[in-house]
Amino acid sequence: MKIAIMGAMPEEVAPILEKLGEYKTIEYANNKYYEATYKGVDLVIAYSKIGKVFSTLTATTMIEHFGCDRLLFSGVAGGINPTLKIGDLIIATKLSQHDLDITAFGHPFGFVPEGAVFVETDKDLISLGKTVAKEMGKDIQEGTITTGDQFVHNEERKNWIEETFKADALEMEGASVAVVCDALNIPFFILRAISDTADMDASFSFDEFMESSAIISAEFVMKMVDKIVE
Ligand code: ADE
């Protein structure tokens, strides 16, 4: 077993590297990958940089080059569902790309021929996540996450995304990682802690809460790893 643990930004993987203490750094394809052994299991940790292109590259590299056979993503998201408050955790059940648009040819938003609007995540990892949450006494929501190459910080765009994709949260990497893992048959888990609510105050909220929310998500993902290796 070799588990990939991925984030988009340094702050999203720093708490994981801190917990591991010892790791080997490998530079590959313009990025750093951190290899560690944790409770007898091999881990590869990396942050991709922000956005769908970089996260596609990193997820693919972790699987194809480093040989990871499952992937856990940890990071922050903008909340859409009003039940999600800053610091709350959401597990993605399915993901879409809100900025993918060939509607000019009669296709729905988020769809290209031979693709699908939504990619579903691994049911076993979701149920493991729920077990972990229960054991931690933590409330956790499951829901739809949507991804795009834009930091959403206005009510109009947020409302359009909510109506179009019935999404609960939005971010900038999950759906691209989902496409990679789905295509390569790798069970994957996308976890996000809310840093803002994608409205006009989003950038201020993100600056204030990104780090603390990233820690909440990273701690949960490490509990998932504990459960997987148990
Ligand atoms: N990640 C966290 N908050 C976000 C937002 N408002 N838009 C896009 N990605 C985010």
Residues whose N, C-alpha, C, O or C-beta is under 5 A from the ligand:
A	BS01	ADE	V76 A77 G78 Q150 F151 V152 L170 E171 M172 S195 D196 A198 A202
